[in-house]
Amino acid sequence: MKKIFILAMMLILTAVSGNLWCQSWYTQNTELRSIFPSNIWTCIEKARDYYNSGDMELTEKFLRKAEQLTLAAEPFNPKNWPSHWPRTQEAIDIIRYAPPSAYIYRILGDYAYERSRPKEAIKYIKMYLNLSYIPDAAYLYKLGNIFESEGLYSQAINTYQELLRCIDARNVHNRAPSLSTINQRIRILNARIEPQVVLILDMRLQDLPDYLQNAGSVFKEKVSGLGKQYIVVSDQVLDKTLAEQILTRKDIINDIEERAKIASLLNVKYILEPFTVKIENMYIFQVRVYRAGQKDPVETYEYKSENYEFLPNFFERFFIQFQGEQIPDALLIPENSYQWTFETSDLVTDIAVSKNGNSIIAGCSDGRVYIFSRSGRIQGTFKEPDEIVRVAISPDGKFVAWASLGGRICLAENLRIVYQSKVKNLVRAISISENGKFWVYAINEKIFFLDKKGEVFWDRSVSDWVKNMRISADGNWVVAGTTTGQLVLYNGEGNIAWSKNLGSQIENIRFSPEIENISACVKNNIVYVFSISGVETLRFTLGDDVRFLSFNQDILDSVCGIWNRWYYFPDKERKKIWYYQIDKSVRVADSASVVNFYSLGKGKNILTYNVIWK
């Protein structure tokens, strides 16, 4: 199982650019509508319609007609601007890069590419680029990719190198992938043509604890296993060559000229310069890739985390990305994706999130209650005369409830209060079923089971004050936990199904999504999972990996959520468990049970996050 010891973890990669032409040939070129007269663009639209209907013969007929009409307007220049052609500012802004004849070839090239006719696509894209006044970076890169996919590696390399020259001269338009991405493609293709000799410098380590001092040797051992396309200079060969030149490994790290000399002697094509440093609480692993003889890196890979345990993962990621491969799901790690924050009127005292994360309720010490949408928009507010002590939300988010220090308790449906009452003592827990059909609240040791009209169906008393309580989504079960560790399950009629003594104050309780299991977390950071029949199926301590004897999706899902100062959540496949430790400054927190979304109350602020996998 996986684990994380932090609340906020960041991973930054110099990523391979995404496919810049994943749209259809028509969608990709809709911006060109403004440069063509209606008779030509009508032909293109008819071609689109026939293409969508599957008639390729008529599609190509109308594309050819659009081409003929466009070429008939040549030569196209400011002194020979056909009267029926658009001359708007929008058209001028596009035609300054290339004439209409070039753009019609671009459309034909995109169409041929989408039809899996690479030779035809190469022909038309080259015609587009040759006729352009200013090179199109996206289509130069696309042309290189098509060459590459056809095994024309030398042509691909030449195209990528031309793109680099255009970017360097700032003579280019349209979106270009990063320089690192382009250089990576060149290196990978060179390695396919001929094995490339690679020199790995010793890793620079800065401000790392003693137990990470072997990070360099671990990295070098991993990268030394590059495939047949790379020949890694061994330490023995490097040390022998350095000795002959009266140099040390440190010399070629610090002196670029000495490094170039050694690279030349060993016929090195590429040099890897790895770093691992700790800056404040962040571990940064970076690899700079140099072409032999060059002072500036041509590729840079950078990975960051507050957790040093991710370093082996980062080494593996670099090993895979350096070879131009996609990171497999097994290496994806979670990252907190900040969504929004809101400063409330006073200290946030309680917070609750609906099952799908689409609604959030928060209560404050000045008596104000906020209802938010998932995007952070305030849907409604309420005001009580004193501090809000408890809030609750139904799984579907339609019903919310809150209780104040003065004993006032309210239930609202779609932001309209449908029930309110004044009780004599402190309300210690509230929970609402799906659609607000039933709900429960506890006053000290007494539990009340009501419908949304406020009719009490039953009340029961437990041995001590209730600390936490939940009603199942279907309203058929109620589970309560006390300050002395008693866990009691009632059925919908108020009869005790079973009772357990967990020996420590029960901080949180949760029904699993299928209502087949109940999870309870006690003050000493132990989480118990019981089947609905009362059989203990799992027990673990917060901060430890969760070890399942056998896989059960409902049990795994029952483990997920906020437990004391820990957030447990499933991986992308919902097969394993990861966790964050929440900062001590966070007073209250809750999470959605079906999505990796959670909300924190820190002082007067509400902070919300998604967990994404990168």
C-alpha positions as CSV (number, residue, x, y, z in Angstrom):
1,M,0.0,0.0,0.0
2,K,1.0,3.6,-0.5
3,K,1.5,6.4,2.0
4,I,2.1,10.1,2.2
5,F,3.0,12.1,5.3
6,I,2.0,15.6,4.1
7,L,-1.0,17.7,3.4
8,A,0.3,19.5,0.3
9,M,2.5,17.7,-2.2
10,M,3.6,19.0,-5.5
11,L,5.1,17.3,-8.5
12,I,6.5,19.4,-11.4
13,L,7.6,17.7,-14.6
14,T,9.0,19.0,-17.8
15,A,6.3,17.0,-19.5
16,V,6.2,15.9,-23.1
17,S,3.8,18.1,-24.9
18,G,0.3,16.8,-25.5
19,N,-0.9,16.0,-29.0
20,L,-1.6,19.4,-30.6
21,W,-3.8,18.0,-33.3
22,C,-6.2,15.6,-31.5
23,Q,-9.2,17.5,-32.9
24,S,-10.9,16.6,-36.2
25,W,-9.6,18.1,-39.4
26,Y,-12.5,20.5,-39.6
27,T,-12.6,21.6,-35.9
28,Q,-8.9,22.2,-36.0
29,N,-9.3,24.7,-38.8
30,T,-12.5,26.6,-37.9
31,E,-10.5,29.8,-37.3
32,L,-9.8,29.9,-41.0
33,R,-13.5,30.6,-41.8
34,S,-12.8,34.3,-41.5
35,I,-10.3,34.4,-44.5
36,F,-12.4,32.5,-47.0
37,P,-15.4,33.8,-49.0
38,S,-18.7,32.1,-48.4
39,N,-18.6,30.0,-51.6
40,I,-15.3,28.3,-50.5
41,W,-16.2,27.9,-46.9
42,T,-19.5,26.4,-47.9
43,C,-17.6,23.7,-49.8
44,I,-15.5,23.0,-46.7
45,E,-18.7,22.8,-44.5
46,K,-20.3,20.4,-47.0
47,A,-17.2,18.3,-46.9
48,R,-17.5,18.2,-43.1
49,D,-21.1,17.1,-43.3
50,Y,-20.4,14.3,-45.8
51,Y,-17.4,13.3,-43.7
52,N,-19.5,13.0,-40.6
53,S,-22.1,10.9,-42.6
54,G,-19.4,8.6,-43.8
55,D,-19.4,9.6,-47.5
56,M,-15.7,10.0,-48.3
57,E,-16.2,10.4,-52.0
58,L,-18.3,13.5,-51.7
59,T,-16.1,14.8,-48.8
60,E,-13.1,14.8,-51.1
61,K,-15.1,16.2,-54.0
62,F,-15.9,19.3,-52.1
63,L,-12.4,19.6,-50.6
64,R,-11.0,19.5,-54.1
65,K,-13.5,22.1,-55.2
66,A,-12.5,24.4,-52.3
67,E,-8.9,23.9,-53.4
68,Q,-9.7,24.9,-57.0
69,L,-11.6,28.0,-56.0
70,T,-8.8,29.1,-53.7
71,L,-6.0,28.6,-56.2
72,A,-8.1,30.5,-58.8
73,A,-7.6,33.6,-56.6
74,E,-3.8,33.5,-56.8
75,P,-1.6,35.4,-56.7
76,F,-3.1,36.7,-53.4
77,N,-1.5,39.8,-52.0
78,P,-2.5,43.2,-50.7
79,K,-2.3,44.7,-54.2
80,N,-4.3,41.8,-55.7
81,W,-7.0,41.2,-53.1
82,P,-10.1,39.7,-54.8
83,S,-13.1,41.9,-54.1
84,H,-15.3,39.1,-52.8
85,W,-12.8,37.9,-50.3
86,P,-13.1,39.0,-46.6
87,R,-10.8,41.9,-45.7
88,T,-11.6,42.1,-42.0
89,Q,-9.0,42.6,-39.3
90,E,-9.5,39.0,-38.2
91,A,-8.8,37.8,-41.8
92,I,-5.7,40.1,-42.0
93,D,-4.4,38.8,-38.7
94,I,-4.4,35.2,-40.1
95,I,-3.2,36.0,-43.7
96,R,-0.2,37.8,-42.4
97,Y,1.3,34.3,-41.6
98,A,0.4,32.6,-44.9
99,P,-1.7,33.1,-48.0
100,P,-5.1,31.3,-48.5
101,S,-3.5,28.7,-50.8
102,A,-1.2,27.6,-47.9
103,Y,-4.2,27.3,-45.5
104,I,-6.2,25.2,-48.0
105,Y,-3.2,22.8,-48.1
106,R,-3.2,22.8,-44.3
107,I,-6.8,21.7,-44.3
108,L,-6.1,18.9,-46.9
109,G,-3.1,17.8,-44.8
110,D,-5.2,17.5,-41.6
111,Y,-7.8,15.6,-43.5
112,A,-5.3,13.2,-45.0
113,Y,-3.7,12.7,-41.5
114,E,-7.1,11.9,-40.0
115,R,-7.7,9.4,-42.8
116,S,-4.4,7.7,-42.0
117,R,-2.8,8.6,-45.3
118,P,0.6,9.8,-44.0
119,K,2.3,10.3,-47.3
120,E,-0.4,12.5,-48.5
121,A,-0.4,14.3,-45.2
122,I,3.3,14.9,-45.5
123,K,2.9,16.3,-49.0
124,Y,0.2,18.8,-48.1
125,I,1.7,19.9,-44.8
126,K,5.0,20.5,-46.5
127,M,3.2,22.6,-49.1
128,Y,1.5,24.6,-46.3
129,L,4.9,25.2,-44.6
130,N,6.7,26.1,-47.8
131,L,4.1,28.7,-48.8
132,S,3.9,30.2,-45.3
133,Y,5.5,33.6,-44.7
134,I,6.3,32.7,-41.1
135,P,6.8,29.1,-40.0
136,D,4.0,27.4,-38.1
137,A,5.6,25.7,-35.0
138,A,2.7,23.3,-34.4
139,Y,2.7,22.0,-37.9
140,L,6.5,21.7,-38.1
141,Y,6.2,19.6,-35.0
142,K,3.3,17.6,-36.5
143,L,5.3,17.0,-39.7
144,G,8.2,15.7,-37.6
145,N,5.9,13.4,-35.7
146,I,4.5,12.0,-39.0
147,F,8.0,11.4,-40.3
148,E,8.8,9.7,-37.0
149,S,5.7,7.4,-37.2
150,E,6.7,6.4,-40.7
151,G,10.2,5.4,-39.6
152,L,11.7,8.4,-41.5
153,Y,14.0,9.3,-38.6
154,S,16.5,11.5,-40.5
155,Q,13.7,13.6,-42.0
156,A,12.1,13.8,-38.5
157,I,15.3,15.0,-36.9
158,N,15.9,17.6,-39.7
159,T,12.3,18.9,-39.2
160,Y,12.7,19.1,-35.4
161,Q,16.1,20.9,-35.8
162,E,14.5,23.3,-38.2
163,L,11.8,24.0,-35.6
164,L,14.5,24.7,-33.0
165,R,16.2,27.1,-35.4
166,C,13.0,29.0,-36.0
167,I,12.2,29.2,-32.3
168,D,15.7,30.4,-31.6
169,A,15.4,33.1,-34.3
170,R,11.9,34.0,-33.0
171,N,10.6,33.5,-36.5
172,V,7.6,31.3,-35.7
173,H,3.9,31.4,-34.8
174,N,1.4,29.1,-33.3
175,R,1.9,27.0,-30.2
176,A,5.2,25.3,-30.0
177,P,6.0,22.4,-27.7
178,S,8.8,23.0,-25.1
179,L,12.4,23.1,-26.3
180,S,13.0,20.2,-23.9
181,T,10.3,18.1,-25.7
182,I,11.7,18.9,-29.1
183,N,15.3,18.0,-28.0
184,Q,14.0,14.8,-26.4
185,R,12.5,13.7,-29.8
186,I,15.8,14.4,-31.5
187,R,17.8,12.4,-28.9
188,I,15.4,9.5,-29.0
189,L,15.5,9.3,-32.8
190,N,19.3,9.6,-32.9
191,A,19.4,6.6,-30.5
192,R,17.2,4.6,-32.8
193,I,19.5,5.3,-35.7
194,E,22.7,4.6,-33.7
195,P,23.3,3.8,-30.0
196,Q,24.2,6.9,-28.1
197,V,27.0,7.0,-25.5
198,V,25.8,8.5,-22.3
199,L,27.9,9.9,-19.4
200,I,26.2,10.1,-16.0
201,L,27.8,12.6,-13.6
202,D,27.8,12.0,-9.9
203,M,24.7,13.3,-8.3
204,R,25.0,16.6,-6.5
205,L,23.5,16.4,-3.0
206,Q,22.6,19.4,-0.9
207,D,21.2,19.6,2.6
208,L,20.0,16.0,2.6
209,P,19.9,13.9,5.7
210,D,22.5,11.2,6.1
211,Y,20.1,8.4,5.2
212,L,19.7,9.8,1.7
213,Q,23.4,10.2,0.9
214,N,23.3,7.1,-1.2
215,A,20.7,8.6,-3.5
216,G,23.3,9.2,-6.3
217,S,24.4,5.5,-6.4
218,V,20.8,4.4,-6.4
219,F,20.0,6.7,-9.3
220,K,23.1,5.7,-11.3
221,E,22.4,2.0,-10.8
222,K,18.8,2.6,-12.2
223,V,19.8,4.6,-15.2
224,S,22.7,2.3,-16.1
225,G,20.0,-0.1,-17.1
226,L,19.0,1.9,-20.2
227,G,18.2,-0.2,-23.2
228,K,20.3,-1.1,-26.3
229,Q,19.8,2.4,-27.7
230,Y,22.2,3.8,-25.1
231,I,25.7,2.9,-24.0
232,V,26.3,4.1,-20.5
233,V,29.9,4.9,-19.6
234,S,30.9,2.6,-16.7
235,D,32.5,4.0,-13.6
236,Q,35.6,1.9,-14.3
237,V,36.1,3.4,-17.8
238,L,35.4,6.9,-16.5
239,D,37.8,6.7,-13.6
240,K,40.5,5.3,-15.8
241,T,40.1,8.1,-18.4
242,L,40.0,10.7,-15.6
243,A,43.2,9.3,-14.1
244,E,45.0,9.5,-17.4
245,Q,44.0,13.2,-17.7
246,I,44.8,13.8,-14.0
247,L,41.2,14.8,-13.3
248,T,38.6,13.7,-10.7
249,R,34.8,13.2,-11.0
250,K,34.4,16.5,-9.2
251,D,36.4,18.3,-11.8
252,I,34.0,17.3,-14.6
253,I,31.0,18.4,-12.5
254,N,32.4,21.9,-11.9
255,D,34.4,22.5,-15.0
256,I,32.5,22.4,-18.3
257,E,35.6,22.5,-20.5
258,E,37.2,19.6,-18.7
259,R,33.8,17.8,-19.0
260,A,33.8,18.4,-22.8
261,K,37.3,17.0,-23.1
262,I,36.4,13.8,-21.3
263,A,33.2,13.5,-23.3
264,S,35.2,13.8,-26.5
265,L,37.7,11.2,-25.4
266,L,34.9,8.7,-24.6
267,N,32.8,9.6,-27.7
268,V,30.0,10.7,-25.4
269,K,26.9,12.1,-27.1
270,Y,24.8,13.1,-24.1
271,I,25.6,13.9,-20.4
272,L,23.2,13.5,-17.5
273,E,23.7,15.9,-14.6
274,P,21.5,14.9,-11.6
275,F,20.8,16.9,-8.5
276,T,18.9,16.2,-5.3
277,V,18.5,19.0,-2.9
278,K,16.3,19.9,0.0
279,I,15.0,23.5,0.1
280,E,13.0,24.2,3.3
281,N,10.5,21.2,3.4
282,M,10.8,20.4,-0.3
283,Y,12.9,17.6,-1.8
284,I,13.8,18.5,-5.4
285,F,15.2,16.0,-7.9
286,Q,16.4,17.4,-11.2
287,V,18.2,16.0,-14.2
288,R,19.8,18.2,-16.8
289,V,20.6,16.6,-20.1
290,Y,23.4,18.1,-22.2
291,R,24.6,17.4,-25.7
292,A,28.3,16.8,-25.4
293,G,30.2,20.0,-26.0
294,Q,27.3,22.3,-25.2
295,K,27.1,24.5,-22.1
296,D,23.4,24.7,-21.8
297,P,21.1,21.8,-21.1
298,V,18.8,20.7,-24.0
299,E,16.4,18.8,-21.7
300,T,15.4,19.3,-18.0
301,Y,13.4,17.0,-15.8
302,E,12.3,18.2,-12.4
303,Y,10.3,16.5,-9.7
304,K,9.3,17.9,-6.3
305,S,7.8,16.5,-3.2
306,E,7.8,17.1,0.6
307,N,8.1,13.4,1.0
308,Y,11.6,11.9,0.5
309,E,10.0,8.5,0.0
310,F,9.1,9.5,-3.5
311,L,12.7,9.7,-4.6
312,P,12.8,6.1,-6.0
313,N,9.5,6.9,-7.8
314,F,11.1,9.9,-9.3
315,F,14.2,8.0,-10.4
316,E,11.9,5.5,-12.1
317,R,9.9,8.2,-13.7
318,F,13.0,9.8,-15.2
319,F,14.2,6.4,-16.4
320,I,10.9,6.0,-18.3
321,Q,10.5,9.5,-19.5
322,F,14.1,9.8,-20.7
323,Q,13.3,6.9,-23.1
324,G,10.2,8.8,-24.4
325,E,7.7,6.5,-22.8
326,Q,4.5,7.4,-20.9
327,I,4.5,7.1,-17.1
328,P,2.5,3.9,-16.2
329,D,-0.4,4.1,-13.8
330,A,1.6,2.2,-11.3
331,L,3.9,5.2,-10.9
332,L,1.2,7.8,-10.7
333,I,1.2,9.6,-7.4
334,P,-1.4,12.0,-5.9
335,E,-1.2,15.7,-5.9
336,N,-3.4,18.1,-4.0
337,S,-5.1,20.3,-6.6
338,Y,-6.2,23.5,-4.9
339,Q,-9.8,24.4,-5.8
340,W,-10.8,27.5,-3.8
341,T,-10.7,29.2,-0.5
342,F,-13.1,31.5,1.4
343,E,-12.6,33.6,4.4
344,T,-15.7,33.4,6.7
345,S,-16.9,35.9,9.2
346,D,-15.3,34.1,12.2
347,L,-13.6,30.9,13.3
348,V,-14.9,27.8,11.4
349,T,-16.3,25.4,14.0
350,D,-17.7,22.5,11.9
351,I,-17.9,21.5,8.2
352,A,-19.6,18.8,6.2
353,V,-19.4,17.7,2.6
354,S,-22.1,15.9,0.6
355,K,-21.4,12.4,-0.8
356,N,-20.5,13.7,-4.3
357,G,-18.7,16.8,-3.1
358,N,-21.2,19.1,-4.8
359,S,-22.4,20.8,-1.6
360,I,-20.6,22.0,1.5
361,I,-21.9,23.4,4.8
362,A,-19.8,25.2,7.3
363,G,-20.7,26.8,10.7
364,C,-18.8,29.6,12.5
365,S,-18.3,30.7,16.0
366,D,-20.3,33.9,15.4
367,G,-23.4,31.9,14.5
368,R,-23.2,32.2,10.7
369,V,-23.9,29.2,8.5
370,Y,-22.6,29.0,4.9
371,I,-23.7,26.7,2.1
372,F,-21.3,26.4,-0.8
373,S,-21.4,24.7,-4.2
374,R,-18.4,22.6,-5.1
375,S,-17.0,25.5,-7.1
376,G,-17.1,27.7,-4.0
377,R,-20.1,29.8,-4.9
378,I,-22.2,30.7,-1.9
379,Q,-25.6,29.2,-2.3
380,G,-27.0,30.5,0.9
381,T,-26.3,31.7,4.4
382,F,-28.1,31.6,7.8
383,K,-27.4,33.4,11.1
384,E,-27.9,32.2,14.6
385,P,-27.4,34.3,17.7
386,D,-24.6,32.2,19.1
387,E,-21.8,29.8,18.0
388,I,-22.6,26.9,15.6
389,V,-21.5,23.7,17.3
390,R,-22.6,21.1,14.7
391,V,-23.5,21.0,11.0
392,A,-24.7,18.1,8.8
393,I,-25.6,17.5,5.1
394,S,-27.5,14.8,3.4
395,P,-25.7,12.5,0.9
396,D,-27.4,14.2,-2.0
397,G,-26.7,17.7,-0.6
398,K,-30.4,18.8,-0.7
399,F,-30.8,18.9,3.1
400,V,-28.6,20.6,5.7
401,A,-28.9,20.9,9.4
402,W,-27.1,22.9,12.1
403,A,-27.2,23.4,15.9
404,S,-26.0,26.4,17.9
405,L,-24.5,26.6,21.4
406,G,-27.7,28.0,22.7
407,G,-29.6,24.8,21.8
408,R,-31.4,25.9,18.6
409,I,-31.4,23.2,15.9
410,C,-32.6,23.7,12.3
411,L,-33.2,21.5,9.3
412,A,-33.3,23.1,5.8
413,E,-34.4,21.7,2.4
414,N,-33.0,23.5,-0.6
415,L,-32.0,26.5,1.6
416,R,-35.5,26.8,3.2
417,I,-35.8,26.0,6.9
418,V,-38.4,23.2,7.2
419,Y,-37.9,22.4,10.9
420,Q,-36.5,24.3,13.9
421,S,-36.6,23.7,17.6
422,K,-35.0,24.9,20.8
423,V,-33.5,22.2,23.0
424,K,-32.3,22.6,26.6
425,N,-28.8,21.1,26.3
426,L,-25.9,20.9,23.9
427,V,-26.5,19.2,20.6
428,R,-23.5,16.9,20.2
429,A,-24.1,15.2,16.8
430,I,-26.4,15.5,13.7
431,S,-26.8,13.3,10.7
432,I,-29.2,13.2,7.7
433,S,-30.2,10.4,5.4
434,E,-30.7,10.6,1.6
435,N,-33.4,13.1,0.5
436,G,-33.8,14.1,4.2
437,K,-36.3,11.2,4.7
438,F,-35.0,10.7,8.3
439,W,-32.4,12.5,10.4
440,V,-31.0,12.1,13.9
441,Y,-29.5,14.4,16.5
442,A,-28.1,13.7,20.0
443,I,-28.4,15.8,23.1
444,N,-25.8,14.7,25.6
445,E,-26.5,10.9,25.9
446,K,-29.9,10.9,24.2
447,I,-30.5,10.2,20.5
448,F,-33.6,11.4,18.6
449,F,-34.8,9.8,15.3
450,L,-37.0,12.1,13.3
451,D,-38.5,12.6,9.8
452,K,-38.0,15.9,7.9
453,K,-41.3,17.3,9.4
454,G,-39.8,17.0,12.8
455,E,-41.9,14.1,14.1
456,V,-39.9,12.0,16.6
457,F,-40.2,8.3,15.8
458,W,-38.1,7.2,18.7
459,D,-35.5,8.3,21.2
460,R,-32.8,6.2,23.0
461,S,-30.1,6.8,25.5
462,V,-26.6,5.5,25.5
463,S,-24.2,5.1,28.4
464,D,-22.4,8.4,28.1
465,W,-22.4,11.6,26.0
466,V,-22.5,11.0,22.3
467,K,-19.3,12.2,20.5
468,N,-20.3,11.2,16.9
469,M,-23.3,9.7,15.2
470,R,-24.4,8.7,11.7
471,I,-27.6,7.6,10.0
472,S,-27.2,5.4,7.0
473,A,-28.2,6.9,3.6
474,D,-31.3,4.7,3.4
475,G,-32.3,5.7,6.9
476,N,-32.4,2.1,8.1
477,W,-29.5,2.2,10.6
478,V,-28.1,4.6,13.2
479,V,-24.7,4.2,14.7
480,A,-23.5,6.2,17.7
481,G,-20.2,6.5,19.4
482,T,-19.7,7.9,22.9
483,T,-16.9,9.7,24.8
484,T,-16.1,6.5,26.7
485,G,-15.7,4.4,23.6
486,Q,-19.1,2.6,23.3
487,L,-20.2,2.0,19.7
488,V,-23.9,1.2,19.4
489,L,-25.8,0.2,16.2
490,Y,-29.6,0.7,16.1
491,N,-32.0,-0.4,13.4
492,G,-34.6,1.9,11.9
493,E,-37.1,0.9,14.7
494,G,-34.7,1.9,17.4
495,N,-33.7,-1.6,18.5
496,I,-30.0,-2.3,19.3
497,A,-28.5,-4.5,16.7
498,W,-25.1,-4.7,18.5
499,S,-22.8,-2.8,20.9
500,K,-19.0,-2.7,21.1
501,N,-16.7,-1.2,23.7
502,L,-13.7,0.3,21.8
503,G,-12.0,1.6,25.0
504,S,-11.4,5.2,23.8
505,Q,-13.5,8.2,22.8
506,I,-15.0,7.7,19.4
507,E,-14.0,10.6,17.2
508,N,-15.7,9.7,13.9
509,I,-18.0,7.1,12.4
510,R,-18.9,6.3,8.8
511,F,-21.1,3.9,6.9
512,S,-19.6,2.3,3.8
513,P,-21.2,3.2,0.4
514,E,-23.1,-0.1,0.2
515,I,-24.0,0.1,3.9
516,E,-22.4,-3.3,4.5
517,N,-19.7,-2.0,6.8
518,I,-19.3,0.6,9.6
519,S,-15.9,2.3,10.3
520,A,-15.1,4.0,13.6
521,C,-12.0,6.0,14.6
522,V,-11.1,6.4,18.3
523,K,-9.0,9.1,20.0
524,N,-5.9,7.0,20.1
525,N,-5.8,6.8,16.2
526,I,-7.1,3.3,15.8
527,V,-9.7,2.7,13.0
528,Y,-12.1,-0.3,13.3
529,V,-14.2,-1.7,10.5
530,F,-17.2,-3.8,11.4
531,S,-19.7,-5.6,9.1
532,I,-23.3,-4.5,9.5
533,S,-23.7,-7.8,11.5
534,G,-21.1,-6.7,14.0
535,V,-18.1,-8.8,12.9
536,E,-14.8,-6.9,13.0
537,T,-13.3,-7.1,9.5
538,L,-10.3,-4.7,9.7
539,R,-8.3,-2.7,12.2
540,F,-5.4,-0.4,11.6
541,T,-3.5,2.6,13.2
542,L,-3.6,5.9,11.4
543,G,-0.2,6.6,9.7
544,D,0.2,2.9,8.9
545,D,-0.5,1.2,5.6
546,V,-3.9,-0.5,5.4
547,R,-3.4,-4.2,4.9
548,F,-6.4,-6.1,3.5
549,L,-6.6,-9.9,4.0
550,S,-8.7,-10.0,0.8
551,F,-9.9,-7.3,-1.5
552,N,-13.4,-6.0,-0.8
553,Q,-14.4,-2.7,-2.5
554,D,-16.9,-1.8,0.1
555,I,-14.5,-2.3,2.9
556,L,-11.8,-0.3,1.1
557,D,-14.3,2.5,0.5
558,S,-15.3,2.5,4.1
559,V,-11.7,3.2,5.1
560,C,-11.6,6.3,2.9
561,G,-12.2,9.7,4.4
562,I,-11.1,12.1,7.2
563,W,-10.0,10.3,10.4
564,N,-8.7,12.6,13.1
565,R,-5.8,14.4,11.4
566,W,-5.5,12.0,8.5
567,Y,-7.1,11.8,5.1
568,Y,-7.3,8.4,3.6
569,F,-8.3,8.0,-0.1
570,P,-8.2,5.4,-2.9
571,D,-5.8,5.3,-5.8
572,K,-6.9,6.0,-9.4
573,E,-8.2,2.4,-9.8
574,R,-9.8,2.4,-6.3
575,K,-7.7,-0.7,-5.4
576,K,-5.2,0.7,-2.9
577,I,-5.2,3.3,-0.2
578,W,-3.0,6.4,0.1
579,Y,-3.1,9.0,2.9
580,Y,-2.1,12.5,3.9
581,Q,-1.5,13.8,7.4
582,I,-3.4,17.0,7.9
583,D,-1.7,20.0,9.5
584,K,-2.4,20.6,13.1
585,S,-3.6,24.1,12.4
586,V,-6.7,22.6,10.6
587,R,-9.5,22.5,13.1
588,V,-12.3,20.7,11.2
589,A,-12.4,18.7,7.9
590,D,-14.6,16.5,5.9
591,S,-14.5,14.7,2.5
592,A,-16.8,13.5,-0.2
593,S,-17.1,9.7,-0.1
594,V,-17.3,9.0,-3.8
595,V,-14.7,11.4,-5.2
596,N,-11.3,12.5,-4.0
597,F,-12.5,15.9,-2.8
598,Y,-12.1,17.4,0.7
599,S,-12.6,20.6,2.6
600,L,-10.8,22.0,5.5
601,G,-11.6,24.6,8.2
602,K,-8.5,26.5,9.2
603,G,-9.1,29.5,11.4
604,K,-11.6,31.7,9.6
605,N,-10.8,30.1,6.2
606,I,-12.3,27.2,4.3
607,L,-9.9,25.5,1.9
608,T,-11.0,22.9,-0.7
609,Y,-8.9,20.4,-2.7
610,N,-9.2,17.7,-5.2
611,V,-6.7,14.8,-5.4
612,I,-5.4,14.3,-8.9
613,W,-3.0,11.7,-10.2
614,K,0.1,12.7,-12.1
